[in-house]
Amino acid sequence: MRGTRTPERVVVLALDGVYPFELGIPSRVFGAADGHYEVLTCTVDGRPVRTESDFTVGVAHGPEILKTADTVVVASMPPDRIPAELPDEVATALASIRPGARIVSICTAAFVLAAAGLLDGRRATTHWQVADLFRRRFPQVDLDPDVLFVTDGRILTSAGAASGVDVCLHIVRTDHGSELANTVARRCVVPPFRDGGQAQYIDQPVPADGATGTAATRDWALEHLSEPLTLMDLAEHARMSRRTFVRRFNAEVGLSPGRWLIQQRVVRARHLLESSDLPVDRIATEVGFATGASLRQHLHTAIGVSPQAYRRTFRQVR
């Protein structure tokens, strides 16, 4: 169904204690995607559910629509509301999801997927504050608490709260390309792609010397991606020593400057592969990779495909 004008059906499962913000993310993001998605919400019995706030939510559908979903999104709730062994009605609802359907968890809903056995042997993420609890409960899951979301085959898990926006935008980008994902992001007034991982949101001591941050230098670097930027170039632009700059950058972004630059160059290269007919070697030059071979290596590391395969896939859906 992806890549056509037939809407993909996204079913959002609301469980008892659901966070209202996360519950609304799929409808808001997918609903802004020019009719490519149909979003429906259900509960395990068709009845209203209590939210984590002081109100309940009524829905129009019961668990039977899970069988019709192309993508199922499980919205998050407080982890202490998620037993290690799922109630029968929740387990039955999840078991009814058709084989091959994409399954997405927002924030702590990774606990639900793990309790259902859907994450066994898979890489996944959840909110950094409950990472230790998750590891104790589900040692069979390869947890990565440092990222905003994880894709492992047909299952995607996202980190805290607003990372649900990131993973939904990623799905739009994967299904229909960066142009539509960027349009959706503008309509929702959110960045189309957030830098770094969860590390930037973990409580950390504020640097005492009062120096400015690295945001202006990141903006400058994005305007000069085609140039062979070095760590010293970045530190000098920020008017910091290399050591201070690296420390600040890691604290603010959750990545080293070098990893961040590679990430941004890959993002820019993906956009050019989708939106232009430039040869791969020319794109490599435009985004600051020394050679086409370097671009191929970094793109394959990031998303597992060659530039030619990526271009074929995403230019076909336009």
Secondary structure per residue as TSV (DSSP state, phi and psi in degrees):
chain	resnum	aa	ss	phi	psi
A	1	M	-	360.0	-25.6
A	2	R	T	-68.6	144.5
A	3	G	T	87.5	2.8
A	4	T	S	-118.2	176.0
A	5	R	S	-86.1	-4.1
A	6	T	S	-70.5	121.6
A	7	P	-	-63.0	138.2
A	8	E	E	-81.5	135.6
A	9	R	E	-86.4	120.0
A	10	V	E	-108.1	121.7
A	11	V	E	-110.9	124.9
A	12	V	E	-100.7	123.8
A	13	L	E	-97.3	119.3
A	14	A	-	-102.4	119.8
A	15	L	-	-103.8	165.4
A	16	D	T	-57.4	131.3
A	17	G	T	87.8	11.5
A	18	V	B	-58.3	142.5
A	19	Y	-	-76.4	124.7
A	20	P	H	-59.9	-38.7
A	21	F	H	-60.4	-51.5
A	22	E	H	-65.0	-34.0
A	23	L	H	-60.3	-34.0
A	24	G	H	-85.3	-11.7
A	25	I	H	-60.1	-50.2
A	26	P	H	-59.2	-42.6
A	27	S	H	-63.3	-38.9
A	28	R	H	-69.8	-45.4
A	29	V	H	-75.3	-55.0
A	30	F	H	-67.5	-29.0
A	31	G	T	-69.3	-15.3
A	32	A	T	-95.4	9.9
A	33	A	S	-99.5	38.0
A	34	D	T	55.7	39.2
A	35	G	T	80.0	10.2
A	36	H	S	-76.6	-16.5
A	37	Y	E	-132.6	146.7
A	38	E	E	-113.1	123.4
A	39	V	E	-112.1	124.3
A	40	L	E	-125.0	152.1
A	41	T	E	-121.3	139.0
A	42	C	E	-139.0	166.0
A	43	T	-	-122.8	174.6
A	44	V	S	-73.3	-13.6
A	45	D	S	-135.4	6.2
A	46	G	S	80.2	-1.0
A	47	R	S	-94.3	163.4
A	48	P	-	-60.3	153.8
A	49	V	E	-120.6	148.8
A	50	R	E	-75.1	138.0
A	51	T	B	-92.4	174.4
A	52	E	S	-71.7	-15.6
A	53	S	S	-93.5	-164.3
A	54	D	S	-95.8	36.9
A	55	F	S	-148.6	163.4
A	56	T	E	-106.7	162.3
A	57	V	E	-122.8	127.4
A	58	G	-	-97.6	142.6
A	59	V	-	-125.0	163.4
A	60	A	S	-93.3	-5.9
A	61	H	B	-134.8	153.1
A	62	G	-	-103.2	-170.7
A	63	P	G	-67.9	-14.0
A	64	E	G	-61.5	-26.3
A	65	I	G	-76.8	-11.8
A	66	L	G	-61.1	-30.6
A	67	K	G	-67.5	-19.1
A	68	T	G	-100.1	0.1
A	69	A	-	-80.3	139.7
A	70	D	S	-84.1	-33.6
A	71	T	E	-135.8	132.8
A	72	V	E	-113.4	128.8
A	73	V	E	-114.2	125.5
A	74	V	E	-102.1	117.4
A	75	A	-	-79.0	158.4
A	76	S	-	-89.2	164.4
A	77	M	-	-153.4	167.6
A	78	P	-	-56.9	134.4
A	79	P	G	-62.1	-24.8
A	80	D	G	-73.5	-6.9
A	81	R	G	-92.5	-1.4
A	82	I	S	-109.5	103.2
A	83	P	-	-68.7	152.4
A	84	A	S	-60.1	-29.2
A	85	E	S	-113.1	118.9
A	86	L	-	-68.8	145.4
A	87	P	-	-57.8	150.2
A	88	D	H	-55.2	-40.9
A	89	E	H	-68.2	-32.4
A	90	V	H	-72.2	-45.3
A	91	A	H	-60.9	-40.6
A	92	T	H	-65.4	-42.2
A	93	A	H	-61.0	-45.8
A	94	L	H	-66.3	-35.4
A	95	A	H	-67.7	-19.0
A	96	S	T	-81.6	-9.2
A	97	I	S	-63.2	131.2
A	98	R	-	-68.2	148.5
A	99	P	T	-58.9	137.3
A	100	G	T	92.8	-13.2
A	101	A	-	-69.5	146.8
A	102	R	E	-79.9	137.3
A	103	I	E	-123.8	130.7
A	104	V	E	-127.5	134.5
A	105	S	E	-112.8	141.6
A	106	I	-	-106.5	122.1
A	107	C	G	57.8	-123.4
A	108	T	G	-71.9	-6.1
A	109	A	G	-63.9	-12.5
A	110	A	H	-58.5	-29.9
A	111	F	H	-61.0	-38.3
A	112	V	H	-66.3	-47.4
A	113	L	H	-63.1	-40.1
A	114	A	H	-66.4	-41.9
A	115	A	H	-64.0	-27.1
A	116	A	T	-83.6	-2.4
A	117	G	T	82.5	6.6
A	118	L	T	-76.7	-16.3
A	119	L	T	-106.2	4.6
A	120	D	T	-57.5	125.2
A	121	G	T	73.7	5.2
A	122	R	S	-104.6	159.8
A	123	R	E	-84.8	140.5
A	124	A	E	-155.3	171.1
A	125	T	-	-141.0	167.7
A	126	T	-	-158.6	-175.7
A	127	H	-	-60.9	137.1
A	128	W	G	-60.4	-29.5
A	129	Q	G	-67.8	-23.6
A	130	V	G	-112.8	17.3
A	131	A	H	-62.8	-42.1
A	132	D	H	-64.9	-42.0
A	133	L	H	-61.8	-42.2
A	134	F	H	-61.4	-45.1
A	135	R	H	-62.3	-39.5
A	136	R	H	-65.6	-40.4
A	137	R	H	-74.7	-37.0
A	138	F	-	-131.1	68.2
A	139	P	T	-64.9	-15.7
A	140	Q	T	-78.9	-4.4
A	141	V	S	-101.7	136.6
A	142	D	E	-84.9	89.6
A	143	L	E	-84.1	131.2
A	144	D	-	-120.2	98.7
A	145	P	T	-83.9	5.0
A	146	D	T	-97.6	-2.8
A	147	V	S	-113.6	165.8
A	148	L	S	-83.7	-31.9
A	149	F	E	-159.1	162.3
A	150	V	E	-131.3	135.7
A	151	T	E	-110.3	121.5
A	152	D	E	-132.1	93.3
A	153	G	T	64.8	-127.1
A	154	R	T	-86.9	0.7
A	155	I	E	-113.4	130.0
A	156	L	E	-122.2	134.8
A	157	T	E	-123.3	143.8
A	158	S	E	-125.3	162.3
A	159	A	-	-84.2	-151.9
A	160	G	S	-66.4	135.9
A	161	A	T	42.7	-96.1
A	162	A	T	-64.7	-13.7
A	163	S	H	-64.6	-18.0
A	164	G	H	-61.8	-34.1
A	165	V	H	-65.7	-43.3
A	166	D	H	-59.5	-46.1
A	167	V	H	-70.5	-35.3
A	168	C	H	-67.4	-40.7
A	169	L	H	-63.7	-37.1
A	170	H	H	-61.5	-40.1
A	171	I	H	-64.5	-44.7
A	172	V	H	-59.9	-43.6
A	173	R	H	-63.1	-42.2
A	174	T	H	-66.4	-41.5
A	175	D	H	-75.9	-39.4
A	176	H	H	-133.8	6.1
A	177	G	-	95.0	165.5
A	178	S	H	-67.6	-31.3
A	179	E	H	-61.6	-47.3
A	180	L	H	-68.2	-41.7
A	181	A	H	-59.6	-40.6
A	182	N	H	-66.3	-38.2
A	183	T	H	-62.8	-44.9
A	184	V	H	-61.4	-42.9
A	185	A	H	-61.1	-42.2
A	186	R	H	-63.5	-41.2
A	187	R	H	-64.6	-33.0
A	188	C	H	-90.0	-2.2
A	189	V	T	56.2	51.1
A	190	V	S	-134.3	158.8
A	191	P	-	-68.3	140.8
A	192	P	S	-68.8	-20.8
A	193	F	S	-154.8	120.8
A	194	R	-	-93.3	139.1
A	195	D	-	-73.0	148.0
A	196	G	S	73.4	-162.6
A	197	G	-	-128.9	-157.0
A	198	Q	G	-71.1	-18.3
A	199	A	G	-56.1	-32.6
A	200	Q	G	-70.1	-13.2
A	201	Y	G	-106.0	-2.7
A	202	I	S	-79.0	139.1
A	203	D	-	-55.9	127.9
A	204	Q	-	-140.3	153.0
A	205	P	-	-62.0	141.3
A	206	V	-	-78.5	132.3
A	207	P	-	-54.8	139.2
A	208	A	T	-86.3	-15.3
A	209	D	T	-86.2	-2.3
A	210	G	-	75.2	6.9
A	211	A	-	-66.9	155.8
A	212	T	-	-70.8	165.1
A	213	G	-	-82.4	-165.5
A	214	T	S	-106.4	4.2
A	215	A	H	-59.9	-44.3
A	216	A	H	-63.7	-36.5
A	217	T	H	-70.1	-36.2
A	218	R	H	-62.8	-43.1
A	219	D	H	-61.0	-42.9
A	220	W	H	-62.8	-42.1
A	221	A	H	-63.0	-38.5
A	222	L	H	-63.9	-29.9
A	223	E	H	-79.4	-11.5
A	224	H	T	-126.6	30.9
A	225	L	T	-60.8	-29.7
A	226	S	T	-71.2	-11.5
A	227	E	S	-91.9	154.6
A	228	P	-	-78.5	73.0
A	229	L	-	-67.9	136.6
A	230	T	-	-112.3	167.0
A	231	L	H	-59.6	-37.9
A	232	M	H	-65.5	-39.0
A	233	D	H	-57.1	-46.0
A	234	L	H	-67.3	-45.1
A	235	A	H	-63.1	-40.4
A	236	E	H	-65.6	-39.6
A	237	H	H	-62.1	-39.6
A	238	A	H	-78.1	-6.9
A	239	R	T	58.6	47.9
A	240	M	S	-132.2	161.5
A	241	S	-	-70.1	159.2
A	242	R	H	-57.1	-43.5
A	243	R	H	-62.7	-47.2
A	244	T	H	-63.8	-41.6
A	245	F	H	-62.0	-45.8
A	246	V	H	-61.5	-42.9
A	247	R	H	-62.9	-46.6
A	248	R	H	-64.4	-43.9
A	249	F	H	-60.5	-47.6
A	250	N	H	-60.8	-39.5
A	251	A	H	-66.2	-37.8
A	252	E	H	-84.0	-33.7
A	253	V	H	-109.3	-27.9
A	254	G	S	83.5	10.9
A	255	L	S	-139.0	157.7
A	256	S	-	-72.1	156.8
A	257	P	H	-55.9	-39.5
A	258	G	H	-65.0	-45.2
A	259	R	H	-64.3	-39.5
A	260	W	H	-62.6	-43.3
A	261	L	H	-60.9	-44.2
A	262	I	H	-61.0	-43.7
A	263	Q	H	-59.0	-45.9
A	264	Q	H	-67.0	-36.1
A	265	R	H	-67.7	-37.7
A	266	V	H	-65.7	-42.8
A	267	V	H	-59.6	-46.1
A	268	R	H	-63.9	-40.2
A	269	A	H	-63.8	-40.6
A	270	R	H	-60.7	-42.5
A	271	H	H	-61.9	-43.4
A	272	L	H	-68.6	-35.1
A	273	L	H	-64.1	-35.3
A	274	E	H	-78.1	-36.8
A	275	S	H	-107.1	-3.0
A	276	S	-	-137.6	169.5
A	277	D	-	-105.8	16.6
A	278	L	-	-61.3	141.1
A	279	P	-	-62.1	156.9
A	280	V	H	-59.5	-41.8
A	281	D	H	-62.8	-36.8
A	282	R	H	-68.9	-40.4
A	283	I	H	-62.3	-41.6
A	284	A	H	-56.1	-44.5
A	285	T	H	-64.6	-42.2
A	286	E	H	-62.1	-31.9
A	287	V	H	-102.7	1.1
A	288	G	T	97.9	8.2
A	289	F	-	-85.0	142.9
A	290	A	S	-66.7	-34.5
A	291	T	S	-143.1	165.1
A	292	G	H	-62.5	-33.7
A	293	A	H	-63.3	-38.2
A	294	S	H	-64.8	-42.4
A	295	L	H	-60.7	-45.1
A	296	R	H	-58.8	-43.5
A	297	Q	H	-64.0	-47.7
A	298	H	H	-69.8	-36.9
A	299	L	H	-66.1	-41.4
A	300	H	H	-65.0	-39.1
A	301	T	H	-64.1	-38.7
A	302	A	H	-75.3	-44.8
A	303	I	H	-131.6	0.7
A	304	G	S	80.7	15.2
A	305	V	S	-136.3	164.1
A	306	S	-	-82.1	161.5
A	307	P	H	-56.6	-41.0
A	308	Q	H	-64.3	-43.0
A	309	A	H	-65.9	-40.4
A	310	Y	H	-62.8	-45.0
A	311	R	H	-62.9	-44.7
A	312	R	H	-58.4	-44.1
A	313	T	H	-65.1	-47.7
A	314	F	H	-88.0	-19.5
A	315	R	H	-80.6	-18.8
A	316	Q	H	-74.6	-26.4
A	317	V	T	-89.0	0.2
A	318	R	-	-86.5	360.0
